[in-house]
Amino acid sequence: MVKQKGKAMTRVTHKAICPACKGNGFVRVPYELAKEEQHAQCDVCKSQGEIKLDEKDFIDQYSPSKSN
């Protein structure tokens, strides 16, 4: 909760699918590194499959006016 000039404001958070593991919590290790098919836990989302974004980050990342 954030206080601003005597008023209590709640900070809005959003959940989004992790872009690194695409929501499954694991990433594929390249064959060149492991010499066999390997999977590792995603460090970005701590194997949860989703990340938490505050309002500003959410708007910056998912704004429709942002060109990809």
Secondary structure in CASP SS format (residue, H / E / C, confidence):
PFRMAT SS
TARGET T0000
AUTHOR 0000-0000-0000
METHOD secondary structure of the structure
MODEL  1
M C 1.00
V E 1.00
K E 1.00
Q E 1.00
K C 1.00
G C 1.00
K E 1.00
A E 1.00
M E 1.00
T C 1.00
R C 1.00
V C 1.00
T E 1.00
H E 1.00
K E 1.00
A E 1.00
I E 1.00
C C 1.00
P C 1.00
A C 1.00
C C 1.00
K C 1.00
G C 1.00
N C 1.00
G C 1.00
F E 1.00
V E 1.00
R E 1.00
V E 1.00
P C 1.00
Y H 1.00
E H 1.00
L H 1.00
A H 1.00
K C 1.00
E C 1.00
E C 1.00
Q E 1.00
H E 1.00
A E 1.00
Q E 1.00
C C 1.00
D C 1.00
V C 1.00
C C 1.00
K C 1.00
S C 1.00
Q C 1.00
G C 1.00
E E 1.00
I E 1.00
K E 1.00
L E 1.00
D E 1.00
E H 1.00
K H 1.00
D H 1.00
F H 1.00
I H 1.00
D H 1.00
Q H 1.00
Y H 1.00
S C 1.00
P C 1.00
S C 1.00
K C 1.00
S C 1.00
N C 1.00
END
